[in-house]
Amino acid sequence: MAGFQEILIVVAIILGIFFIPRVISKKPALAAAKSKQKISGKLRIAIAATIIYPIFPAVYFQPWQQNLSAIALTGIVPVLVGWLAAWVYDGFRKH
């Protein structure tokens, strides 16, 4: 059970890294303008898949039972590779 708590702590830290800078923004007018932008359906699906996909390998491999490499290779690495590929593709598409 302690391993599951460690995973939740890591998720909380990652969420904190993304959301705390937005809360403590030096430009409130810019933050307000960006918050009114709509999120596309594709981006919503990607975010949902990012959150849901690692749960399945975690349940199957049970990383709290000393199987951390399996969860990293099947749950976390594919998500990171997917977001990196989308980031690179978006960069080529814009330029």
N, C-alpha and C positions, 0 to 999 in steps of 0.2 A: 504494500500500500504506500510505502514511503516513496517509491519510484514514481507513482502516479502524481503525488504531490510535487515532486521535482519537475515533472513535465508541466504541471499547471503553473509553477513559479516561472519557468522559462517562457511560457506563453504570456504571462502577465508582464514580464520584463520586455518582451518584444512589443506588446501592445503599448506599453508605457513609452518605449522609444519612439513610436509613431505618433501617439496622441498628445503627449506632454508638450512637445514643441508647438503644436497647433493651439493648445490652450494658452501657452505663455508666448503669444505672438506679439512682436513689436509693432506690427502693422495691422491694427484691427479692421481698418476699412478694406484692406486687401483680403483678409480672412473672410470677412462677411461677403465679399463679392464672389469668392471661390466657393463658399458653401452653398450658394444659390445655383451652381451648375448642376445639371442632372447627370447621374451616373448611367451609362449605357447598360443595356441588357447583357451584353457580352462581358462587361466588367463585373457586373453583379454575379454572373455565373462563375467567373474566374475566382472571385473572392469567396463565394460559397464553397467551391470545390477546394480551395486552399485550406479552408477551415475543416471541411468534412473529410476529405481524402485521407489525411494522416490518422484519423481515428480508426479506420479499418485495419491497417497494418498493426496499429498499437494493440487493438483487441486480439488480433491473431497471434502476434509474436510475444505479447505481454512483456514489454521492456523492463518492467519492474521485477522480472524473473531473471535478470542478468543477460538479456539478449539485446543490448543497446545497438550493436552494429546492424542487426537486421532491421530494426525500426528506422535507423538513420538511412540505410540504403533503399528501403522500400517506401518509406513514408515522407521523409524530409527532403532527401536529395531530388526526387522527381518534382516536387513542388518548387524548389529553388531553381532547378533547370528550366522548368516551364515559365516562371516569371522572368528569368534572365533572357530566355529566347524571345518572349514578348517584348521586353525592353529593347533588345537589339533590333527586332523587326520594326518596332515603332520608330526607332531612331533612323533606320533606313527609309522608312515610309515618309517621314517628315522632311528629309533632305534629299 
